[in-house]
Amino acid sequence: MKKQWMADTTLFLIAFIWGATFLVVQQAINELPPNAFNAVRFSIAALFLLAIQLLFYRQQWREWSAPLLKAGCLIGFWLCLGYGLQTVGLMYTTPSKAGFITGLSVVLVPLFSFLILRDRVKPSAIVGVILAAVGLYLLTLNQTLGFNIGDIMVFGCAICFAMQIVITGKYSPIFPALPLAIVQLGTVAVMSWAYAILFEDWRRALDPQVLLIPEVARGLVITSIFATALAFLAQTALQKQTTTTRVALIFALEPVFAAVTSYLWIHEILTGRQIFGGFLIFFGMIMAEMPIAEWVKLWMAKKQAQRERKDST
């Protein structure tokens, strides 16, 4: 019980860090091009995990193989597309909206699992998708009855993240977590550097004066070490000590934290329609991961508690 409580608390902190990084990244890319920022971020994260393996898990070098490299590169490909779309999208939308839209990946995972892995789709997942779709419409629709380019790019990010989660679920039982994470993050770094060199002012990513700008330095430290390297390791290690449903519910809080940090730091305020849309997305995310049987149990437990309170009075 104590291990599960510690695992849930740590995963809760990860969800908070992920939610807060939307604002942090948006501030950093005002000074550093988005893919150049990702290139530095994931280079640091991959090197950090590589150092951990060199220092503490040298025996896992024997686990490195061509199939592992292939799997890690495939996972990293979708992760790179996701972070690339998300980071560029943050230039055109708000952190809180980006947080809720990115959270749609939780809802899309059951659908992609069915299409790719032929896993059975739960009825609750279908309900969750419908609720989240309505929520996305309310959250992102503007006065001109259209979505802005940032919202569309972040929605593409949610699709890529869902693909990354599904493919990770396929290969993670086969290969050790640490080498797989290193290859995955290294792939994102290489792809981000390639894009930055071809299409952005990538030299700014090597300029100490740019890297030491407070917003950039803070963004790189928080995202590379805490939100990427340590978060990936913690999720892999601690998920074994709690249930999948609990993990999904904890991570569903990420967009809520994105909205809260945006309100506290930059005073971003959502309209009533956007708040309701965000609530529907949040509720849809929970519905998609929690089986209907669990909802029935919760409802019955609530009714039982009400009856007991009534009898006691």
C-alpha positions as CSV (number, residue, x, y, z in Angstrom):
1,M,0.0,0.0,0.0
2,K,2.8,2.4,0.9
3,K,4.6,1.7,-2.5
4,Q,1.4,2.4,-4.4
5,W,0.9,5.6,-2.5
6,M,4.4,6.7,-3.3
7,A,4.0,5.7,-6.9
8,D,0.7,7.7,-7.2
9,T,2.3,10.7,-5.6
10,T,5.3,10.7,-7.9
11,L,3.1,10.2,-11.0
12,F,0.9,13.1,-9.7
13,L,4.1,15.3,-9.7
14,I,4.9,14.2,-13.2
15,A,1.5,15.2,-14.4
16,F,2.0,18.6,-12.7
17,I,5.4,19.1,-14.4
18,W,4.0,18.1,-17.8
19,G,1.1,20.5,-17.3
20,A,3.3,23.4,-16.3
21,T,5.7,22.9,-19.3
22,F,3.2,24.2,-21.8
23,L,3.7,27.7,-20.4
24,V,7.4,27.2,-19.9
25,V,7.9,26.0,-23.5
26,Q,5.8,28.9,-24.9
27,Q,8.0,31.4,-23.1
28,A,11.2,29.7,-24.2
29,I,10.4,29.5,-28.0
30,N,9.9,33.3,-28.0
31,E,13.8,33.3,-27.9
32,L,14.7,30.0,-29.5
33,P,13.1,28.4,-32.6
34,P,10.8,25.6,-31.6
35,N,12.6,22.6,-33.2
36,A,16.0,24.0,-32.2
37,F,14.6,24.1,-28.7
38,N,13.4,20.5,-29.0
39,A,16.8,19.5,-30.4
40,V,18.6,20.8,-27.4
41,R,16.0,19.5,-25.0
42,F,16.0,15.9,-26.2
43,S,19.8,15.8,-26.7
44,I,20.2,16.7,-23.0
45,A,17.6,14.2,-22.0
46,A,19.1,11.3,-24.1
47,L,22.6,12.1,-22.8
48,F,21.3,12.2,-19.2
49,L,19.7,8.7,-19.5
50,L,22.8,7.4,-21.3
51,A,24.9,8.6,-18.4
52,I,22.6,6.8,-16.0
53,Q,23.1,3.6,-17.9
54,L,26.8,4.0,-18.0
55,L,27.0,4.6,-14.2
56,F,24.3,2.2,-12.9
57,Y,23.1,-0.2,-15.5
58,R,26.2,-1.3,-17.5
59,Q,24.9,-4.8,-17.7
60,Q,22.1,-3.6,-20.0
61,W,24.6,-3.0,-22.8
62,R,24.1,-6.6,-23.7
63,E,20.4,-5.9,-24.3
64,W,21.1,-3.4,-27.2
65,S,20.3,-5.0,-30.5
66,A,19.1,-4.1,-34.1
67,P,15.4,-4.9,-33.2
68,L,15.7,-2.6,-30.2
69,L,17.1,0.2,-32.3
70,K,14.4,-0.3,-34.9
71,A,11.6,-0.2,-32.2
72,G,13.1,2.8,-30.5
73,C,13.5,4.8,-33.7
74,L,9.9,4.0,-34.6
75,I,8.6,5.2,-31.2
76,G,10.9,8.2,-31.4
77,F,9.6,9.1,-34.9
78,W,6.0,9.6,-33.6
79,L,7.3,11.3,-30.4
80,C,9.3,13.8,-32.5
81,L,6.3,14.6,-34.7
82,G,4.2,15.1,-31.6
83,Y,6.5,17.4,-29.8
84,G,7.3,19.3,-33.1
85,L,3.7,20.0,-33.8
86,Q,3.0,20.8,-30.1
87,T,5.9,23.2,-29.8
88,V,5.2,25.1,-33.1
89,G,1.5,25.1,-32.2
90,L,2.2,26.9,-28.9
91,M,3.3,29.8,-31.0
92,Y,-0.3,30.3,-32.2
93,T,-2.5,29.0,-29.3
94,T,-2.7,29.3,-25.5
95,P,-1.0,26.9,-23.0
96,S,-4.3,25.9,-21.4
97,K,-6.0,25.1,-24.8
98,A,-2.9,23.2,-25.9
99,G,-3.0,21.2,-22.6
100,F,-6.6,20.1,-23.1
101,I,-6.1,19.3,-26.8
102,T,-3.0,17.3,-26.2
103,G,-4.9,15.4,-23.5
104,L,-7.0,14.0,-26.3
105,S,-4.2,11.5,-26.9
106,V,-5.6,9.5,-23.9
107,V,-9.0,9.2,-25.7
108,L,-7.4,8.3,-29.0
109,V,-5.3,5.5,-27.7
110,P,-8.1,2.9,-27.5
111,L,-9.1,3.6,-31.1
112,F,-5.6,3.3,-32.4
113,S,-5.1,0.2,-30.3
114,F,-8.0,-1.3,-32.1
115,L,-6.8,-0.3,-35.6
116,I,-3.2,-1.3,-35.1
117,L,-3.1,-4.0,-32.4
118,R,-6.7,-5.2,-32.9
119,D,-7.5,-4.7,-29.2
120,R,-11.1,-4.6,-28.3
121,V,-12.7,-1.2,-27.9
122,K,-14.5,-0.7,-24.7
123,P,-17.9,1.0,-24.8
124,S,-16.7,3.5,-22.3
125,A,-13.9,4.5,-24.8
126,I,-16.5,5.2,-27.4
127,V,-18.4,7.4,-25.0
128,G,-15.2,9.1,-24.0
129,V,-14.3,9.9,-27.6
130,I,-17.7,11.5,-28.3
131,L,-17.5,13.6,-25.1
132,A,-14.0,14.7,-26.0
133,A,-14.9,15.6,-29.6
134,V,-17.7,17.8,-28.3
135,G,-15.4,19.3,-25.8
136,L,-12.7,20.0,-28.4
137,Y,-15.3,21.8,-30.6
138,L,-16.3,24.1,-27.7
139,L,-12.8,24.7,-26.5
140,T,-11.2,25.7,-29.8
141,L,-14.0,27.2,-31.8
142,N,-13.5,30.9,-32.2
143,Q,-15.9,33.7,-33.1
144,T,-15.4,33.1,-36.9
145,L,-16.5,29.5,-36.6
146,G,-13.1,28.1,-37.3
147,F,-10.0,26.6,-35.6
148,N,-6.8,28.5,-35.5
149,I,-3.6,26.9,-37.0
150,G,-2.2,26.4,-33.5
151,D,-5.2,24.3,-32.4
152,I,-5.0,22.2,-35.5
153,M,-1.3,21.5,-35.0
154,V,-1.7,20.6,-31.4
155,F,-4.5,18.2,-32.4
156,G,-2.1,16.6,-34.8
157,C,0.3,16.4,-31.8
158,A,-2.4,14.5,-29.8
159,I,-2.7,12.0,-32.7
160,C,1.1,11.4,-32.8
161,F,1.3,11.0,-29.0
162,A,-1.5,8.4,-29.1
163,M,0.4,6.5,-31.8
164,Q,3.6,6.7,-29.7
165,I,1.7,5.3,-26.7
166,V,0.2,2.4,-28.7
167,I,3.6,1.5,-30.3
168,T,5.3,1.8,-26.9
169,G,2.8,-0.6,-25.5
170,K,3.6,-3.1,-28.3
171,Y,7.4,-3.0,-27.8
172,S,7.9,-2.2,-24.1
173,P,7.2,-5.7,-22.9
174,I,9.9,-7.0,-25.3
175,F,12.8,-4.7,-24.6
176,P,14.3,-3.2,-21.5
177,A,12.9,0.3,-20.7
178,L,16.1,2.3,-20.3
179,P,17.8,1.4,-23.6
180,L,14.5,1.8,-25.4
181,A,14.0,5.2,-23.9
182,I,17.5,6.3,-24.8
183,V,17.0,5.3,-28.5
184,Q,13.6,6.9,-28.5
185,L,14.8,10.3,-27.1
186,G,18.0,10.2,-29.2
187,T,15.8,9.7,-32.3
188,V,13.8,12.8,-31.4
189,A,17.0,14.8,-30.9
190,V,18.5,13.8,-34.3
191,M,15.2,14.5,-36.2
192,S,14.8,17.8,-34.4
193,W,18.4,18.8,-35.3
194,A,17.8,17.9,-38.9
195,Y,14.7,20.0,-39.2
196,A,16.3,22.9,-37.3
197,I,19.4,22.9,-39.6
198,L,17.2,22.8,-42.7
199,F,14.5,25.3,-41.8
200,E,15.4,27.3,-38.7
201,D,18.1,29.5,-37.4
202,W,19.8,26.5,-35.6
203,R,22.9,28.5,-34.7
204,R,20.9,30.1,-31.9
205,A,20.7,26.7,-30.2
206,L,24.5,26.8,-29.9
207,D,24.8,30.4,-28.8
208,P,25.5,30.7,-25.1
209,Q,23.9,34.1,-24.9
210,V,20.6,32.7,-26.2
211,L,20.8,29.5,-24.0
212,L,21.4,31.6,-20.9
213,I,18.4,33.8,-21.4
214,P,16.4,33.0,-18.2
215,E,13.2,31.8,-20.1
216,V,15.3,29.5,-22.4
217,A,17.6,28.2,-19.6
218,R,14.6,27.5,-17.3
219,G,12.7,25.9,-20.1
220,L,15.5,23.6,-21.1
221,V,16.3,22.5,-17.5
222,I,12.7,21.8,-16.6
223,T,11.7,20.0,-19.8
224,S,14.9,18.1,-20.6
225,I,15.7,16.7,-17.1
226,F,12.4,16.7,-15.2
227,A,9.7,16.6,-17.9
228,T,11.5,14.2,-20.2
229,A,14.4,12.1,-18.8
230,L,13.3,11.6,-15.2
231,A,9.6,11.6,-16.1
232,F,10.1,8.8,-18.6
233,L,12.1,6.8,-16.2
234,A,9.7,7.3,-13.3
235,Q,6.7,6.4,-15.4
236,T,8.3,3.2,-16.6
237,A,9.5,2.1,-13.1
238,L,6.5,3.2,-11.0
239,Q,3.7,2.1,-13.3
240,K,4.4,-1.4,-12.2
241,Q,3.4,-0.5,-8.6
242,T,0.0,0.9,-9.4
243,T,-2.9,0.1,-11.7
244,T,-3.2,1.3,-15.3
245,T,-6.5,3.0,-14.5
246,R,-5.0,4.9,-11.7
247,V,-2.1,6.0,-13.9
248,A,-4.5,7.2,-16.6
249,L,-6.6,9.1,-14.1
250,I,-3.6,10.8,-12.6
251,F,-2.2,11.8,-16.1
252,A,-5.7,13.1,-17.0
253,L,-4.9,16.0,-14.6
254,E,-2.2,17.3,-16.9
255,P,-4.4,19.7,-18.9
256,V,-5.9,20.9,-15.6
257,F,-2.5,21.8,-14.4
258,A,-1.8,23.5,-17.7
259,A,-4.8,25.7,-17.3
260,V,-4.0,26.5,-13.6
261,T,-0.4,27.5,-14.2
262,S,-1.5,29.6,-17.2
263,Y,-4.0,31.4,-15.0
264,L,-1.5,31.9,-12.1
265,W,1.5,33.1,-14.2
266,I,0.0,34.9,-17.2
267,H,-3.5,35.4,-16.0
268,E,-5.0,33.5,-18.9
269,I,-8.8,33.2,-18.5
270,L,-11.0,30.8,-20.4
271,T,-14.5,31.7,-21.4
272,G,-17.4,29.8,-19.9
273,R,-17.8,27.8,-23.2
274,Q,-14.1,26.9,-23.2
275,I,-14.2,25.8,-19.6
276,F,-17.2,23.5,-20.3
277,G,-15.3,22.2,-23.4
278,G,-12.2,21.5,-21.3
279,F,-14.4,19.7,-18.7
280,L,-15.9,17.5,-21.4
281,I,-12.4,16.6,-22.7
282,F,-11.2,15.9,-19.1
283,F,-14.3,13.7,-18.4
284,G,-14.0,12.0,-21.8
285,M,-10.3,11.2,-21.0
286,I,-11.4,9.5,-17.7
287,M,-14.3,7.7,-19.4
288,A,-12.0,6.3,-22.1
289,E,-9.7,4.7,-19.5
290,M,-12.0,3.6,-16.8
291,P,-14.2,0.6,-17.7
292,I,-18.0,1.1,-17.3
293,A,-17.9,-1.6,-14.6
294,E,-15.8,0.7,-12.5
295,W,-18.3,3.5,-12.9
296,V,-21.1,1.2,-11.8
297,K,-19.1,0.2,-8.8
298,L,-18.4,3.8,-7.9
299,W,-22.1,4.7,-8.3
300,M,-23.2,1.7,-6.2
301,A,-20.7,2.6,-3.5
302,K,-22.0,6.1,-3.4
303,K,-25.6,4.9,-3.1
304,Q,-24.6,2.5,-0.3
305,A,-22.8,5.3,1.5
306,Q,-25.9,7.5,1.2
307,R,-28.1,4.7,2.6
308,E,-25.7,4.1,5.5
309,R,-25.7,7.8,6.4
310,K,-29.5,7.9,6.2
311,D,-29.9,4.8,8.4
312,S,-27.4,6.2,11.0
313,T,-29.6,9.3,11.3
